[in-house]
Amino acid sequence: MYGRLLLAVLLALVLVLALTSCAKEEETDVAIGPLPEEVGTAPASDEPAAPEEPAEAAGETAGEMDQDAVVKEVGAPIYEGATFKEIKTEDGKIKATFTTPAAYKDVKEWYMGELKAPDWSNNGFESGAMGGDEWEWKNAESTKFLMVKRDSGASETEIRFTLKQDQ
């Protein structure tokens, strides 16, 4: 009697551990409000400000790049029907994200045909319903990346174009 109870408890514990180890950690963006005006303001100057250089001459930075510029710089095409979701800079990388209702498998297969060796290498994992699917391509210099991802239970496939900034 106690043996069966102990076995049931152990099985439940293993199940709980398996499910929690597959849990996805969410990223949260934190917004910080503006500082008071007297802190961090530049002193007034009688000299006129220097004219700004056009982005083409200065080289575009993360704040100046839009999603189309990121996609063009990565050099990979956008999957047909994908729509723009967001662009952000984090950890020295500019990331432009698009989504599509197309199945992960279809999007991955399409990019497998588009991004081939020796210019691109790829790697990923496919856990299906338990943990979602994710596949990533990178260029030879590891400065340009493309990721296709679909979280477990998600209704859309995510396509992320990433540029590693000079450091």
N, C-alpha and C positions, 0 to 999 in steps of 0.2 A: 504494500500500500504506500509506504513512505518512499519507496524507490520510484514509483510512477509519479508521485507528487514532485519529488526532487528533479526527475527528468523533465517534467512539464515546466517547472520554474527555470531550469537551465536553458531549455529551448526558447522560452519567452525572453530571457536575458540576452541570448545570442541574437534573436530577432531585433530587439531594441537596439543593440550595439550596431548591427548591420545597417539598420535604417538611419541611425544618427550619423554614422560615418559617411553616408551618401548625401547627407543634407547639404544644401548649397548655402554658402555664406554670401549675404547680400552686401553690396557696396552702397554706402549712403553718402550723398553729397551734402556737405555742411556749408551753409551760407553764413558769412560773417558780415554784420552790418557796417555802415560807414563809420570811420573814426571822427571824433570831434574836429571841427575846422581848425582849431589852433594847433592840433598835433599833426605833424607831418606836412604842413603846407610850406611851400617854397617862399622865401622872402620876395617881396615885390622888387622888380627891376625895371630900369628905364630902357634897357636894351630890348629891341624887338626880338621875338622868337625866331629861330632859324627856320627857313622853309623846310617842309617835310619832303623827303625824297620819295618818288613814286615807288610802289611795292616792287615793280619789275627791276628797278635799278638797285634797290637796297637788298633784294632777296626777301621773299615772304617769310614772315614768322608765324607762329601758331595763331596769334591774335588776328592776323591778316588773311589767313588761308580759309577758304570756304571748302565745302565738301567736294566740289568739282575739282578744285586744285589738288586736294589730297589724293583723290582717285587718279587724276592724271599723273601725279608724281609717283604713285605706287606702280602705275603702268599695267594694271589689271582692269578688265572691263567690268561694268556693273551688270549683274544678272538682270535679264529682261523682266520688267514689272516690279523691280525692287523700288521702294520709296525711302526717301531720306528720313532718318529718325533723329540723330544728334551728331554734333561734333564737339570734342572736348580734348583738352591737353592734360595729361597726367603722367607722372613718372618719366618726364622727358620724351613723351611720345604724343603725337597728334593722332587722334582716332576719329574717323568718320564712319558712322554706323548707319546701315540701311536695313530694311526688313522686307520680307516677301512672304505671302501665304503659301508659296510653293513648298513642297516636301523637302526636308533636309537632304535626303538621298539624291533627289533630282538636282539640287543646287550643287552639292558636292561633286557629283558626276560631271556636271557641266564645267566646273572649275578644274577638275582633273584633266579635261580635254584642252582647256585654255592655258593653264600654267604648268608647263612641262620642264623637265631637266634639259640642259644643265643650268638654265637661268633660275629655276625655282626648285625647291625641295619641299616636301610636305610630311606631316606627321599629325597624329591625333588619336582620339579614343571615341568609341561608340558603345555607350552603355544602354541605349534604347530607353524603354519606359522607366527603368530604375534611376538613371542618372543623367539622361540626355546625351546628345551627341555633339562633338566639337572636332573640327579639322582645321589645321593651319598650314599655310604655305608661306615660305620666306625666300627672299632673294639670296644670292650667293654671299653678299656682304652682310647679311642679317640686319639690314636697315629698313627694309620694306616688307610688310606682312599683310596677309589677307586671311581672315578667319571666317569660317562658316559654322554656325552654332544653332542648336535648337535645344532648349531646356525641356526637361520632362514635363509633359502636359501643356507646353506652350502652343499657341495657335499660329505663330509665325517663326520663320527661320531668320536669323540675324546674320548679316554680312558686314564684317568690320575691316576697313582699310586702315592700316597703321603705318605711320612714318616715324622712325626713330630720329630725334633731333640731334644735331651736333652737340657734343658735350665737352 
